């Protein structure tokens, strides 16, 4: 799938975001759903294109030429919007955000995966160890996971208001 971000009314975006996970089929990485939801909350459009493998490059070129943001750019933009608040939160106990940011962010994003939404760290710890094998699930990761749950909960409350 490829995301084409343009403009869409925020109210329509919120309504679509509510149903996004249920309506996405195979081929769209579910770990990226939070990015599409955020784009919709911001009043942007998300276009998902399913194409044959032999036309994938052509489709990607068309979407890029239309001014779309790719998923990596979208991910960096999303984190840039959160980073200062998360830095402030993490520093409240004198911890070093710069040192721990990579694992903190990884944990934050892990909590946003549809399979883990609303589930506490201890409830999914075994699954996390499998999904992130070879990566230390340190205190930064766990703190990020807990903050990701809070972020998800706040966004869920906004959708129901």
C-alpha positions as CSV (number, residue, x, y, z in Angstrom):
1,X,0.0,0.0,0.0
2,X,1.1,3.6,-0.4
3,X,-0.2,6.6,1.4
4,X,-1.1,9.8,-0.5
5,X,-1.6,12.6,1.9
6,X,-3.6,15.6,0.9
7,X,-6.6,17.4,2.5
8,X,-9.7,16.0,4.0
9,X,-12.0,17.5,6.6
10,X,-10.9,16.7,10.2
11,X,-14.4,15.4,11.1
12,X,-14.4,13.0,8.1
13,X,-10.9,12.0,9.0
14,X,-11.8,11.1,12.6
15,X,-14.8,9.1,11.4
16,X,-12.6,7.2,8.9
17,X,-9.8,6.7,11.4
18,X,-12.2,4.9,13.7
19,X,-12.8,2.3,11.1
20,X,-9.3,2.2,9.5
21,X,-8.0,-0.9,11.2
22,X,-11.1,-2.9,10.4
23,X,-11.2,-2.0,6.7
24,X,-7.5,-2.4,5.9
25,X,-6.7,-5.6,4.2
26,X,-3.6,-7.6,3.7
27,X,-0.6,-5.6,2.4
28,X,-0.9,-2.7,4.7
29,X,1.4,-3.1,7.7
30,X,-0.7,-2.9,10.8
31,X,2.2,-1.5,12.8
32,X,1.8,1.7,10.7
33,X,-2.0,2.2,11.3
34,X,-1.3,4.8,13.9
35,X,0.4,6.9,11.3
36,X,-2.6,6.8,9.0
37,X,-4.9,7.6,11.9
38,X,-2.8,10.6,12.9
39,X,-2.8,11.9,9.3
40,X,-6.6,11.6,9.2
41,X,-6.9,13.4,12.6
42,X,-4.9,16.2,11.0
43,X,-7.4,16.5,8.2
44,X,-5.1,14.8,5.6
45,X,-6.1,12.1,3.2
46,X,-4.8,8.6,3.0
47,X,-4.9,6.7,-0.2
48,X,-4.0,3.0,-0.3
49,X,-3.3,1.5,-3.7
50,X,-3.2,-2.2,-4.3
51,X,-1.2,-2.9,-7.5
52,X,0.4,-5.9,-9.1
53,X,4.1,-6.3,-8.3
54,X,5.1,-5.5,-11.9
55,X,3.3,-2.1,-11.6
56,X,4.4,-1.2,-8.1
57,X,7.2,1.2,-9.1
58,X,4.9,2.9,-11.6
59,X,2.3,3.4,-8.9
60,X,4.9,4.7,-6.4
61,X,6.1,7.2,-9.0
62,X,2.6,8.5,-9.6
63,X,2.0,8.9,-5.9
64,X,5.4,10.6,-5.3
65,X,4.8,13.0,-8.3
66,X,1.5,14.0,-6.7
67,X,3.4,15.2,-3.7
68,X,2.7,12.4,-1.3
69,X,4.7,11.8,1.9
70,X,6.1,8.3,2.1
71,X,5.6,6.3,5.3
72,X,9.1,7.0,6.7
73,X,8.6,10.8,6.2
74,X,5.2,10.5,7.9
75,X,6.7,8.5,10.8
76,X,9.4,11.1,11.3
77,X,6.9,14.0,11.1
78,X,4.6,12.2,13.6
79,X,7.5,11.7,16.1
80,X,8.7,15.3,15.7
81,X,5.3,16.4,16.8
82,X,5.6,14.3,20.0
83,X,9.3,14.4,20.7
84,X,9.5,17.6,22.8
85,X,6.7,16.6,25.1
86,X,8.1,13.1,25.5
87,X,11.5,14.5,26.2
88,X,10.1,16.7,29.0
89,X,8.1,13.8,30.4
90,X,11.1,11.4,30.4
91,X,13.4,14.0,32.0
92,X,11.1,14.6,34.9
93,X,13.0,12.0,36.9
94,X,16.4,13.1,35.7
95,X,16.6,10.3,33.0
96,X,18.6,10.8,29.8
97,X,16.2,11.0,26.9
98,X,18.9,11.4,24.3
99,X,20.5,8.2,25.4
100,X,17.2,6.3,25.6
101,X,15.2,7.8,22.8
102,X,15.6,5.0,20.3
103,X,14.3,2.3,22.7
104,X,11.7,4.7,24.2
105,X,10.3,5.4,20.8
106,X,10.3,1.8,19.9
107,X,8.3,1.0,23.0
108,X,5.9,3.9,22.4
109,X,5.2,2.6,18.8
110,X,4.9,-1.0,20.0
111,X,2.0,0.0,22.2
112,X,0.2,1.5,19.2
113,X,0.1,-1.8,17.3
114,X,-3.5,-2.9,17.0
115,X,-2.7,-6.3,18.5
116,X,-1.5,-4.5,21.7
117,X,-3.8,-1.6,22.1
118,X,-5.1,-1.2,25.6
119,X,-2.9,-4.1,26.9
120,X,-0.5,-3.5,29.7
121,X,3.2,-4.2,29.3
122,X,3.1,-7.4,31.5
123,X,0.1,-8.7,29.4
124,X,2.1,-8.6,26.2
125,X,5.7,-8.9,27.4
126,X,6.2,-12.4,26.0
127,X,4.8,-11.3,22.6
128,X,7.1,-8.2,22.7
129,X,10.1,-10.4,23.4
130,X,9.3,-12.5,20.4
131,X,8.5,-9.4,18.1
132,X,11.6,-7.6,19.3
133,X,14.0,-10.5,19.7
134,X,17.6,-9.3,19.8
135,X,16.6,-5.9,21.1
136,X,16.9,-5.0,24.7
137,X,13.5,-4.3,26.2
138,X,15.0,-2.0,28.8
139,X,13.4,0.6,31.1
140,X,13.3,3.1,28.3
141,X,11.3,0.7,26.1
142,X,8.9,-0.1,28.9
143,X,8.4,3.6,29.8
144,X,7.8,4.3,26.1
145,X,5.3,1.5,25.9
146,X,3.4,2.9,28.9
147,X,3.4,6.4,27.3
148,X,2.2,4.9,24.0
149,X,-0.8,3.4,25.8
150,X,-1.6,6.8,27.3
151,X,-1.3,8.4,23.9
152,X,-3.6,5.7,22.4
153,X,-6.1,6.1,25.2
154,X,-6.3,9.9,24.7
155,X,-6.8,9.6,21.0
156,X,-9.5,7.0,21.6
157,X,-11.3,9.4,23.9
158,X,-11.1,12.2,21.3
159,X,-12.7,9.9,18.8
160,X,-15.7,9.2,21.0
161,X,-16.3,12.8,22.0
